[in-house]
């Protein structure tokens, strides 16, 4: 049976201010401490990576009602407002609901999550 190999691209060395090579701290941690570095999306060099927005086109009334029910479980103090939103179908009458949907969850995801990327091919180029 052939084992699967995964690769993480990490430089072995950095060039210091004195022009000399020094071990890259994240690479060193992999071998010395068995630690792996996870990048945060806000530190990516491409501003579009992980910068996702939710789209609600085609969502049914039942899906919206389920969404508002979940919001109630997250913040029970808002139950009266959320029940009103469901009964008045705010998703049809208030366009800002769709425009702002998930922004706080997106911010939390974008600022507090981390990503570890692997590839099956050592010479794989991103497209």
N, CA, C and O atoms as a MOPAC input file, in Angstrom:
PM7 MOZYME 1SCF
protein

 N      0.84800 1    -1.17700 1     0.00000 1
 C      0.00000 1     0.00000 1     0.00000 1
 C      0.89700 1     1.24500 1     0.00000 1
 O      1.86400 1     1.33100 1     0.75800 1
 N      0.56400 1     2.18000 1    -0.84200 1
 C      1.35400 1     3.40300 1    -0.94800 1
 C      0.88400 1     4.42200 1     0.08700 1
 O     -0.31400 1     4.66400 1     0.23000 1
 N      1.82800 1     5.01200 1     0.80000 1
 C      1.48300 1     6.02400 1     1.79500 1
 C      1.26400 1     7.35600 1     1.10100 1
 O      1.90900 1     7.66300 1     0.09800 1
 N      0.35000 1     8.13800 1     1.64300 1
 C      0.09200 1     9.46100 1     1.11300 1
 C      1.05100 1    10.44600 1     1.76200 1
 O      1.24500 1    10.42600 1     2.97700 1
 N      1.64000 1    11.29300 1     0.96100 1
 C      2.54600 1    12.31400 1     1.48700 1
 C      1.94400 1    13.68100 1     1.25400 1
 O      1.39500 1    13.94700 1     0.18500 1
 N      2.04000 1    14.54600 1     2.24000 1
 C      1.55900 1    15.91300 1     2.12700 1
 C      2.72900 1    16.85800 1     2.36000 1
 O      3.66100 1    16.53600 1     3.09800 1
 N      2.67600 1    18.00500 1     1.73900 1
 C      3.77100 1    18.96100 1     1.83800 1
 C      3.25900 1    20.29900 1     2.34700 1
 O      2.17400 1    20.74900 1     1.97700 1
 N      4.03500 1    20.90900 1     3.17700 1
 C      3.77200 1    22.27900 1     3.62300 1
 C      4.96300 1    23.10700 1     3.17500 1
 O      6.10700 1    22.80900 1     3.51600 1
 N      4.68200 1    24.14400 1     2.41200 1
 C      5.75900 1    24.98400 1     1.91400 1
 C      6.16800 1    25.97800 1     2.98500 1
 O      5.39000 1    26.85300 1     3.36500 1
 N      7.36000 1    25.84200 1     3.45600 1
 C      7.86600 1    26.69900 1     4.52000 1
 C      9.35900 1    26.86600 1     4.27400 1
 O     10.06400 1    25.87200 1     4.10400 1
 N      9.84600 1    28.07000 1     4.25200 1
 C     11.28800 1    28.25600 1     4.02800 1
 C     12.09500 1    27.71900 1     5.20600 1
 O     11.66800 1    27.79600 1     6.35800 1
 N     13.25200 1    27.18300 1     4.89700 1
 C     14.12400 1    26.69600 1     5.96600 1
 C     14.87000 1    27.84000 1     6.62900 1
 O     15.17700 1    27.78300 1     7.82000 1
 N     15.16300 1    28.88700 1     5.85000 1
 C     15.97900 1    29.97800 1     6.37600 1
 C     15.38500 1    31.33400 1     6.02300 1
 O     14.63000 1    31.46500 1     5.05900 1
 N     15.72900 1    32.32000 1     6.80100 1
 C     15.46600 1    33.72500 1     6.51600 1
 C     16.81700 1    34.41800 1     6.40100 1
 O     17.80100 1    33.97200 1     6.99200 1
 N     16.86400 1    35.48900 1     5.65500 1
 C     18.08500 1    36.28800 1     5.59100 1
 C     17.93400 1    37.41500 1     6.59800 1
 O     17.02400 1    38.23700 1     6.49000 1
 N     18.82400 1    37.45000 1     7.57300 1
 C     18.76900 1    38.45500 1     8.63200 1
 C     19.22600 1    39.80900 1     8.14600 1
 O     19.68800 1    39.94400 1     7.01300 1
 N     19.10200 1    40.80600 1     8.99000 1
 C     19.51800 1    42.17200 1     8.64300 1
 C     21.01200 1    42.25200 1     8.37900 1
 O     21.48600 1    43.16700 1     7.70400 1
 N     21.74800 1    41.28700 1     8.91500 1
 C     23.19200 1    41.26900 1     8.68300 1
 C     23.55700 1    40.54200 1     7.38000 1
 O     24.73600 1    40.40600 1     7.05500 1
 N     22.54000 1    40.07300 1     6.63500 1
 C     22.78500 1    39.38300 1     5.37800 1
 C     23.05700 1    37.89400 1     5.52900 1
 O     23.26200 1    37.20700 1     4.52800 1
 N     23.06300 1    37.38200 1     6.74000 1
 C     23.34800 1    35.96900 1     6.98100 1
 C     22.04700 1    35.17900 1     7.11000 1
 O     21.01800 1    35.69000 1     7.55100 1
 N     22.14000 1    33.91500 1     6.70700 1
 C     20.97800 1    33.03400 1     6.84100 1
 C     20.80000 1    32.62700 1     8.29200 1
 O     21.76300 1    32.36500 1     9.01200 1
 N     19.52000 1    32.58200 1     8.70500 1
 C     19.19400 1    32.08500 1    10.03600 1
 C     17.97100 1    31.18700 1     9.90400 1
 O     17.14500 1    31.41600 1     9.02000 1
 N     17.83100 1    30.18700 1    10.74300 1
 C     16.68100 1    29.28600 1    10.62500 1
 C     15.36300 1    30.06100 1    10.73200 1
 O     15.22100 1    30.95700 1    11.56400 1
 N     14.42300 1    29.70400 1     9.89100 1
 C     13.08900 1    30.30300 1     9.96200 1
 C     12.41900 1    29.80900 1    11.23800 1
 O     12.38100 1    28.60100 1    11.47500 1
 N     11.89000 1    30.70700 1    12.06700 1
 C     11.35900 1    30.28000 1    13.37800 1
 C     10.19800 1    29.29200 1    13.27300 1
 O     10.10800 1    28.37100 1    14.08500 1
 N      9.31600 1    29.45900 1    12.30000 1
 C      8.17400 1    28.54900 1    12.19700 1
 C      8.61700 1    27.16300 1    11.73200 1
 O      8.09300 1    26.15000 1    12.19600 1
 N      9.57400 1    27.12200 1    10.82200 1
 C     10.08500 1    25.83500 1    10.35000 1
 C     10.81200 1    25.11100 1    11.48000 1
 O     10.65300 1    23.90100 1    11.64600 1
 N     11.59300 1    25.82900 1    12.23900 1
 C     12.31800 1    25.23400 1    13.35200 1
 C     11.34400 1    24.60500 1    14.36200 1
 O     11.60500 1    23.51900 1    14.88100 1
 N     10.22900 1    25.28300 1    14.63800 1
 C      9.25300 1    24.76200 1    15.60300 1
 C      8.65200 1    23.44100 1    15.15300 1
 O      8.32800 1    22.58900 1    15.98000 1
 N      8.50300 1    23.26800 1    13.84100 1
 C      7.94400 1    22.00900 1    13.33500 1
 C      8.81400 1    20.84300 1    13.79400 1
 O      8.30500 1    19.81600 1    14.24400 1
 N     10.12000 1    21.00800 1    13.67800 1
 C     11.03100 1    19.90400 1    14.00000 1
 C     11.41600 1    19.84000 1    15.47500 1
 O     11.51000 1    18.75200 1    16.04300 1
 N     11.63400 1    20.96900 1    16.08400 1
 C     12.08500 1    20.97000 1    17.48600 1
 C     10.96000 1    20.68200 1    18.47400 1
 O     11.16000 1    19.95000 1    19.44300 1
 N      9.78500 1    21.25000 1    18.23800 1
 C      8.69000 1    21.14300 1    19.21000 1
 C      7.48100 1    20.37400 1    18.68700 1
 O      6.48000 1    20.23600 1    19.38900 1
 N      7.57200 1    19.87100 1    17.45600 1
 C      6.43300 1    19.19500 1    16.82100 1
 C      5.21600 1    20.12100 1    16.80000 1
 O      4.09300 1    19.68800 1    17.05700 1
 N      5.44900 1    21.39600 1    16.49400 1
 C      4.38600 1    22.39500 1    16.40600 1
 C      4.21300 1    22.82100 1    14.95500 1
 O      5.18100 1    22.89600 1    14.19800 1
 N      2.98100 1    23.09400 1    14.57800 1
 C      2.68100 1    23.54200 1    13.22300 1
 C      2.07700 1    24.93500 1    13.29300 1
 O      1.23600 1    25.21500 1    14.14700 1
 N      2.50300 1    25.79200 1    12.40500 1
 C      2.02000 1    27.16600 1    12.34400 1
 C      0.76800 1    27.23700 1    11.46900 1
 O      0.75000 1    26.70500 1    10.35900 1
 N     -0.26100 1    27.88700 1    11.96700 1
 C     -1.50000 1    28.11500 1    11.21500 1
 C     -1.58900 1    29.60500 1    10.90000 1
 O     -1.43700 1    30.43900 1    11.79400 1
 N     -1.83000 1    29.94000 1     9.65100 1
 C     -1.93900 1    31.34200 1     9.24200 1
 C     -3.34800 1    31.85100 1     9.49600 1
 O     -4.31700 1    31.10400 1     9.36500 1
 N     -3.46200 1    33.11700 1     9.85900 1
 C     -4.77700 1    33.73100 1     9.99000 1
 C     -5.14900 1    34.36400 1     8.65600 1
 O     -4.29000 1    34.94900 1     7.99700 1
 N     -6.41100 1    34.26100 1     8.24400 1
 C     -6.81600 1    34.83700 1     6.96100 1
 C     -6.49000 1    36.32400 1     6.83600 1
 O     -6.18800 1    36.79500 1     5.74000 1
 N     -6.54700 1    37.06600 1     7.93700 1
 C     -6.25900 1    38.49700 1     7.84200 1
 C     -4.79900 1    38.76900 1     7.49100 1
 O     -4.46000 1    39.87600 1     7.07300 1
 N     -3.92400 1    37.76200 1     7.65800 1
 C     -2.50700 1    37.92000 1     7.32500 1
 C     -2.14900 1    37.39100 1     5.93600 1
 O     -0.98600 1    37.44800 1     5.53800 1
 N     -3.13300 1    36.87900 1     5.19800 1
 C     -2.85400 1    36.37100 1     3.85500 1
 C     -2.43300 1    37.51200 1     2.95400 1
 O     -2.83500 1    38.65700 1     3.16100 1
 N     -1.61500 1    37.19900 1     1.94500 1
 C     -1.18000 1    38.24500 1     1.02500 1
 C     -2.22800 1    38.55500 1    -0.04600 1
 O     -2.10300 1    39.55900 1    -0.74800 1
 N     -3.24300 1    37.72800 1    -0.18500 1
 C     -4.33100 1    37.97300 1    -1.13000 1
 C     -5.56800 1    38.39700 1    -0.34300 1
 O     -6.10100 1    37.59800 1     0.42800 1
 N     -6.04100 1    39.63200 1    -0.51400 1
 C     -7.17800 1    40.11400 1     0.29300 1
 C     -8.47700 1    39.37500 1     0.01300 1
 O     -9.42800 1    39.50600 1     0.78400 1
 N     -8.54800 1    38.59900 1    -1.07000 1
 C     -9.78000 1    37.88600 1    -1.39300 1
 C     -9.82200 1    36.48100 1    -0.80000 1
 O    -10.88400 1    35.86000 1    -0.76600 1
 N     -8.67400 1    35.96700 1    -0.32800 1
 C     -8.67100 1    34.65500 1     0.30600 1
 C     -9.47300 1    34.71200 1     1.59800 1
 O     -9.24200 1    35.57700 1     2.44300 1
 N    -10.39300 1    33.80800 1     1.74500 1
 C    -11.24000 1    33.68000 1     2.94400 1
 C    -12.11200 1    34.90200 1     3.20600 1
 O    -12.70900 1    35.00700 1     4.27700 1
 N    -12.19800 1    35.80200 1     2.28100 1
 C    -13.04800 1    36.98100 1     2.44600 1
 C    -14.39300 1    36.68500 1     1.78400 1
 O    -14.72800 1    37.24500 1     0.74000 1
 N    -15.14300 1    35.80300 1     2.41000 1
 C    -16.37900 1    35.29700 1     1.83300 1
 C    -17.58900 1    36.05700 1     2.35800 1
 O    -17.61600 1    36.50300 1     3.50500 1
 N    -18.56700 1    36.19100 1     1.51100 1
 C    -19.83800 1    36.79900 1     1.90700 1
 C    -20.94800 1    35.77900 1     1.67500 1
 O    -20.87300 1    34.97100 1     0.75000 1
 N    -21.95000 1    35.82100 1     2.49500 1
 C    -23.09100 1    34.93500 1     2.33400 1
 C    -24.04700 1    35.49500 1     1.30100 1
 O    -24.28600 1    36.70200 1     1.25000 1
 N    -24.58900 1    34.62200 1     0.48500 1
 C    -25.60300 1    35.02300 1    -0.49300 1
 C    -26.88700 1    34.27500 1    -0.16900 1
 O    -26.86300 1    33.08500 1     0.14700 1
 N    -27.99400 1    34.97500 1    -0.24800 1
 C    -29.26800 1    34.38800 1     0.14400 1
 C    -30.23300 1    34.23800 1    -1.02000 1
 O    -31.39800 1    33.90000 1    -0.81000 1
 N    -29.78000 1    34.47700 1    -2.22800 1
 C    -30.65700 1    34.34300 1    -3.39400 1
 C    -31.24800 1    32.94100 1    -3.43500 1
 O    -30.52300 1    31.95000 1    -3.34100 1
 N    -32.54700 1    32.86500 1    -3.57500 1
 C    -33.21300 1    31.57000 1    -3.65000 1
 C    -33.55700 1    30.95600 1    -2.30400 1
 O    -34.08900 1    29.84700 1    -2.25700 1
 N    -33.26700 1    31.65100 1    -1.20600 1
 C    -33.60400 1    31.11700 1     0.11500 1
 C    -35.11400 1    31.11400 1     0.29600 1
 O    -35.79900 1    32.05900 1    -0.09300 1
 N    -35.62100 1    30.04900 1     0.88800 1
 C    -37.06200 1    29.92300 1     1.11000 1
 C    -37.45400 1    30.58300 1     2.42900 1
 O    -36.60300 1    30.88100 1     3.26700 1
 N    -38.75000 1    30.80400 1     2.59800 1
 C    -39.24500 1    31.34600 1     3.86700 1
 C    -38.88200 1    30.41600 1     5.02400 1
 O    -38.52400 1    30.87700 1     6.10900 1
 N    -38.97500 1    29.12300 1     4.79200 1
 C    -38.63800 1    28.15400 1     5.85500 1
 C    -37.16500 1    28.28600 1     6.25600 1
 O    -36.84400 1    28.18800 1     7.44000 1
 N    -36.27600 1    28.50400 1     5.30100 1
 C    -34.85200 1    28.67600 1     5.61300 1
 C    -34.62400 1    29.95500 1     6.41000 1
 O    -33.83500 1    29.97200 1     7.35400 1
 N    -35.31800 1    31.03000 1     6.02600 1
 C    -35.18800 1    32.28400 1     6.77400 1
 C    -35.69500 1    32.10700 1     8.20100 1
 O    -35.04800 1    32.54400 1     9.15400 1
 N    -36.85600 1    31.46500 1     8.34700 1
 C    -37.40900 1    31.25000 1     9.67800 1
 C    -36.46300 1    30.41200 1    10.53300 1
 O    -36.29000 1    30.68700 1    11.72100 1
 N    -35.85400 1    29.39700 1     9.93900 1
 C    -34.88100 1    28.58000 1    10.65300 1
 C    -33.67900 1    29.42400 1    11.08400 1
 O    -33.16600 1    29.26300 1    12.19100 1
 N    -33.23800 1    30.31800 1    10.20700 1
 C    -32.11500 1    31.20100 1    10.52300 1
 C    -32.45000 1    32.08600 1    11.72600 1
 O    -31.64000 1    32.22500 1    12.64200 1
 N    -33.65000 1    32.68600 1    11.71900 1
 C    -34.04700 1    33.54100 1    12.83500 1
 C    -34.22200 1    32.74000 1    14.11900 1
 O    -33.94400 1    33.24800 1    15.20500 1
 N    -34.68000 1    31.49600 1    14.01200 1
 C    -34.77500 1    30.63200 1    15.19900 1
 C    -33.39200 1    30.38700 1    15.79500 1
 O    -33.23000 1    30.38800 1    17.01500 1
 N    -32.40300 1    30.17800 1    14.94300 1
 C    -31.03600 1    29.97300 1    15.42900 1
 C    -30.50200 1    31.23900 1    16.09100 1
 O    -29.77500 1    31.16400 1    17.08100 1
 N    -30.86300 1    32.40600 1    15.54400 1
 C    -30.44000 1    33.65700 1    16.16500 1
 C    -31.01900 1    33.79700 1    17.56500 1
 O    -30.36300 1    34.32500 1    18.46300 1
 N    -32.24000 1    33.32800 1    17.74900 1
 C    -32.86900 1    33.37200 1    19.08000 1
 C    -32.07400 1    32.51200 1    20.06200 1
 O    -31.87800 1    32.90500 1    21.21200 1
 N    -31.61800 1    31.34600 1    19.61600 1
 C    -30.84700 1    30.49200 1    20.52200 1
 C    -29.50100 1    31.12400 1    20.86600 1
 O    -28.96900 1    30.89800 1    21.95300 1
 N    -28.94600 1    31.92100 1    19.94100 1
 C    -27.67500 1    32.59600 1    20.20900 1
 C    -27.84000 1    33.78300 1    21.15100 1
 O    -26.95700 1    34.08100 1    21.95500 1
 N    -28.99700 1    34.46400 1    21.04100 1
 C    -29.24500 1    35.63500 1    21.88900 1
 C    -30.71900 1    35.68500 1    22.27900 1
 O    -31.49700 1    36.40800 1    21.65700 1
 N    -31.11300 1    34.92000 1    23.30700 1
 C    -32.51600 1    34.86200 1    23.72200 1
 C    -33.11700 1    36.22200 1    24.08400 1
 O    -34.33500 1    36.38500 1    24.02000 1
 N    -32.29800 1    37.19200 1    24.45900 1
 C    -32.82700 1    38.51400 1    24.81100 1
 C    -33.43400 1    39.21700 1    23.59800 1
 O    -34.18100 1    40.18300 1    23.75700 1
 N    -33.12600 1    38.74700 1    22.39400 1
 C    -33.65300 1    39.35700 1    21.17100 1
 C    -34.85500 1    38.60200 1    20.60100 1
 O    -35.26900 1    38.85000 1    19.46800 1
 N    -35.40700 1    37.68800 1    21.38200 1
 C    -36.48000 1    36.83500 1    20.86900 1
 C    -37.67400 1    37.62500 1    20.34600 1
 O    -38.19700 1    37.29800 1    19.28100 1
 N    -38.11800 1    38.64700 1    21.05900 1
 C    -39.29200 1    39.41600 1    20.62500 1
 C    -39.05400 1    40.05800 1    19.25900 1
 O    -39.91300 1    39.99600 1    18.38000 1
 N    -37.89600 1    40.66700 1    19.08900 1
 C    -37.56500 1    41.31200 1    17.81200 1
 C    -37.45600 1    40.27900 1    16.69900 1
 O    -37.93100 1    40.50500 1    15.58600 1
 N    -36.83800 1    39.15800 1    16.99600 1
 C    -36.65600 1    38.13200 1    15.97300 1
 C    -37.97600 1    37.46100 1    15.59800 1
 O    -38.17600 1    37.09800 1    14.43900 1
 N    -38.87300 1    37.29500 1    16.56200 1
 C    -40.20000 1    36.75700 1    16.24800 1
 C    -40.97200 1    37.73600 1    15.35100 1
 O    -41.68000 1    37.33200 1    14.42900 1
 N    -40.81700 1    39.01000 1    15.64300 1
 C    -41.45400 1    40.03500 1    14.80100 1
 C    -40.86300 1    39.98800 1    13.38900 1
 O    -41.59300 1    40.08300 1    12.40200 1
 N    -39.55400 1    39.84200 1    13.30000 1
 C    -38.89100 1    39.76200 1    11.99900 1
 C    -39.42700 1    38.58300 1    11.19500 1
 O    -39.64300 1    38.69100 1     9.98800 1
 N    -39.64000 1    37.46300 1    11.87000 1
 C    -40.19200 1    36.29400 1    11.17700 1
 C    -41.62500 1    36.54300 1    10.73000 1
 O    -41.97500 1    36.25700 1     9.58500 1
 N    -42.45800 1    37.07400 1    11.62300 1
 C    -43.87400 1    37.25700 1    11.27800 1
 C    -44.06600 1    38.29800 1    10.18000 1
 O    -44.99900 1    38.19100 1     9.38500 1
 N    -43.19000 1    39.30600 1    10.12600 1
 C    -43.29900 1    40.34900 1     9.09900 1
 C    -42.42200 1    40.06100 1     7.87600 1
 O    -42.37000 1    40.85900 1     6.94000 1
 N    -41.74100 1    38.92500 1     7.89300 1
 C    -40.86100 1    38.51600 1     6.79300 1
 C    -39.92600 1    39.64800 1     6.38900 1
 O    -39.93100 1    40.10200 1     5.24400 1
 N    -39.12900 1    40.09200 1     7.34800 1
 C    -38.22100 1    41.21500 1     7.10500 1
 C    -37.27400 1    40.94800 1     5.94600 1
 O    -36.82400 1    41.89000 1     5.29400 1
 N    -36.96300 1    39.68300 1     5.67400 1
 C    -36.05900 1    39.36500 1     4.56900 1
 C    -36.63600 1    39.80200 1     3.22300 1
 O    -35.89900 1    39.93900 1     2.24700 1
 N    -37.97200 1    40.02300 1     3.16900 1
 C    -38.60100 1    40.49300 1     1.93800 1
 C    -38.75700 1    42.01200 1     1.92200 1
 O    -38.78800 1    42.62600 1     0.85600 1
 N    -38.85500 1    42.61200 1     3.10000 1
 C    -39.17400 1    44.04100 1     3.17100 1
 C    -38.00700 1    44.93000 1     3.58600 1
 O    -38.06300 1    46.14700 1     3.40700 1
 N    -36.97000 1    44.34700 1     4.12600 1
 C    -35.82600 1    45.14500 1     4.59900 1
 C    -34.55400 1    44.63600 1     3.90900 1
 O    -33.95200 1    43.66000 1     4.35600 1
 N    -34.14800 1    45.29700 1     2.82700 1
 C    -32.97400 1    44.81700 1     2.08400 1
 C    -31.68700 1    44.79500 1     2.90900 1
 O    -30.76600 1    44.03700 1     2.60200 1
 N    -31.62000 1    45.62300 1     3.95500 1
 C    -30.40000 1    45.64300 1     4.77800 1
 C    -30.19000 1    44.31900 1     5.51600 1
 O    -29.06400 1    43.98700 1     5.88600 1
 N    -31.27900 1    43.55800 1     5.73400 1
 C    -31.15200 1    42.24000 1     6.37200 1
 C    -30.24200 1    41.36100 1     5.51900 1
 O    -29.31500 1    40.73100 1     6.02800 1
 N    -30.51900 1    41.32700 1     4.22200 1
 C    -29.69300 1    40.50100 1     3.33000 1
 C    -28.29400 1    41.08300 1     3.18400 1
 O    -27.31600 1    40.33800 1     3.13600 1
 N    -28.19000 1    42.39800 1     3.11400 1
 C    -26.88300 1    43.03500 1     2.91100 1
 C    -25.95400 1    42.80400 1     4.09600 1
 O    -24.74500 1    42.65300 1     3.91700 1
 N    -26.50800 1    42.77400 1     5.30200 1
 C    -25.68500 1    42.64700 1     6.50600 1
 C    -25.63400 1    41.22900 1     7.07000 1
 O    -24.99400 1    40.98200 1     8.09200 1
 N    -26.30500 1    40.31300 1     6.40400 1
 C    -26.38400 1    38.94900 1     6.90000 1
 C    -25.00300 1    38.34100 1     7.08800 1
 O    -24.19800 1    38.29600 1     6.15900 1
 N    -24.75100 1    37.89200 1     8.25900 1
 C    -23.52200 1    37.17100 1     8.53700 1
 C    -22.28500 1    38.02700 1     8.70100 1
 O    -21.19000 1    37.48100 1     8.84100 1
 N    -22.40900 1    39.35500 1     8.68900 1
 C    -21.20900 1    40.17600 1     8.78600 1
 C    -20.47200 1    39.96100 1    10.10200 1
 O    -19.24300 1    39.88900 1    10.11700 1
 N    -21.20200 1    39.86000 1    11.19800 1
 C    -20.51200 1    39.65600 1    12.47300 1
 C    -19.88100 1    38.26800 1    12.53400 1
 O    -18.77200 1    38.10900 1    13.04500 1
 N    -20.59900 1    37.24200 1    12.00300 1
 C    -20.02000 1    35.90800 1    11.97600 1
 C    -18.82100 1    35.88400 1    11.03800 1
 O    -17.82400 1    35.22100 1    11.32200 1
 N    -18.91300 1    36.60400 1     9.91900 1
 C    -17.79300 1    36.66000 1     8.97300 1
 C    -16.58600 1    37.31700 1     9.63000 1
 O    -15.46300 1    36.83500 1     9.48000 1
 N    -16.80000 1    38.39700 1    10.34800 1
 C    -15.69300 1    39.09100 1    11.01800 1
 C    -15.01700 1    38.15700 1    12.01400 1
 O    -13.79000 1    38.07800 1    12.06700 1
 N    -15.82100 1    37.45400 1    12.80000 1
 C    -15.26400 1    36.51500 1    13.77200 1
 C    -14.48000 1    35.42000 1    13.06000 1
 O    -13.37400 1    35.07100 1    13.47300 1
 N    -15.05500 1    34.88000 1    11.98700 1
 C    -14.36300 1    33.83500 1    11.22800 1
 C    -13.06000 1    34.36100 1    10.65900 1
 O    -12.03000 1    33.69300 1    10.73900 1
 N    -13.10000 1    35.53400 1    10.09400 1
 C    -11.93700 1    36.10200 1     9.41900 1
 C    -10.83400 1    36.46600 1    10.41000 1
 O     -9.65600 1    36.28400 1    10.10500 1
 N    -11.18400 1    36.96900 1    11.57100 1
 C    -10.18600 1    37.44700 1    12.53000 1
 C     -9.71600 1    36.37400 1    13.50900 1
 O     -8.59500 1    36.45200 1    14.01200 1
 N    -10.54600 1    35.38200 1    13.78500 1
 C    -10.20500 1    34.43300 1    14.83500 1
 C     -9.92500 1    33.01700 1    14.35100 1
 O     -9.61100 1    32.14300 1    15.15800 1
 N    -10.03200 1    32.77800 1    13.05800 1
 C     -9.75800 1    31.43500 1    12.55800 1
 C     -8.33400 1    31.34800 1    12.04800 1
 O     -7.64100 1    32.35800 1    11.92700 1
 N     -7.90900 1    30.14700 1    11.75300 1
 C     -6.57800 1    29.94800 1    11.19600 1
 C     -6.63400 1    28.80900 1    10.18400 1
 O     -7.53700 1    27.97300 1    10.21000 1
 N     -5.65300 1    28.79800 1     9.29900 1
 C     -5.65800 1    27.85800 1     8.18200 1
 C     -4.29200 1    27.17400 1     8.09100 1
 O     -3.25100 1    27.80900 1     8.25900 1
 N     -4.31900 1    25.89500 1     7.82600 1
 C     -3.09700 1    25.14200 1     7.56600 1
 C     -3.27300 1    24.50300 1     6.20100 1
 O     -4.20700 1    23.72700 1     6.00400 1
 N     -2.41400 1    24.80500 1     5.27500 1
 C     -2.54600 1    24.33100 1     3.90100 1
 C     -1.55800 1    23.21400 1     3.62000 1
 O     -0.38400 1    23.29400 1     3.98400 1
 N     -2.04800 1    22.17900 1     2.97200 1
 C     -1.21900 1    21.04400 1     2.58200 1
 C     -1.45000 1    20.73800 1     1.11400 1
 O     -2.47000 1    21.13200 1     0.54600 1
 N     -0.52200 1    20.04900 1     0.50500 1
 C     -0.64700 1    19.64600 1    -0.88700 1
 C     -0.12100 1    18.22500 1    -1.03300 1
 O      0.81900 1    17.83100 1    -0.34300 1
 N     -0.73000 1    17.45600 1    -1.93300 1
 C     -0.23500 1    16.11000 1    -2.20500 1
 C      0.99100 1    16.15300 1    -3.10300 1
 O      1.75900 1    15.19200 1    -3.14500 1
 N      1.18500 1    17.24900 1    -3.82000 1
 C      2.31000 1    17.37200 1    -4.74300 1
 C      3.28200 1    18.41600 1    -4.23400 1
 O      2.89000 1    19.52800 1    -3.88000 1
 N      4.54800 1    18.05000 1    -4.20200 1
 C      5.56800 1    18.98700 1    -3.71500 1
 C      5.73500 1    20.18400 1    -4.63200 1
 O      6.17300 1    21.24400 1    -4.18400 1
 N      5.39300 1    20.03900 1    -5.91300 1
 C      5.59600 1    21.12400 1    -6.86800 1
 C      4.27300 1    21.72400 1    -7.33900 1
 O      4.20800 1    22.28600 1    -8.43200 1
 N      3.23200 1    21.61400 1    -6.53900 1
 C      1.91300 1    22.12900 1    -6.92100 1
 C      1.89800 1    23.65700 1    -6.87400 1
 O      2.28100 1    24.26400 1    -5.87400 1
 N      1.44800 1    24.26400 1    -7.97200 1
 C      1.32000 1    25.71800 1    -8.03200 1
 C     -0.13500 1    26.11600 1    -7.86400 1
 O     -1.01800 1    25.49700 1    -8.45800 1
 N     -0.39300 1    27.12300 1    -7.07600 1
 C     -1.76300 1    27.59500 1    -6.89500 1
 C     -2.27700 1    28.18800 1    -8.18900 1
 O     -1.51300 1    28.76400 1    -8.96300 1
 N     -3.55700 1    28.05000 1    -8.42300 1
 C     -4.16100 1    28.60300 1    -9.63900 1
 C     -5.16500 1    29.65500 1    -9.28300 1
 O     -5.78500 1    30.24200 1   -10.17000 1

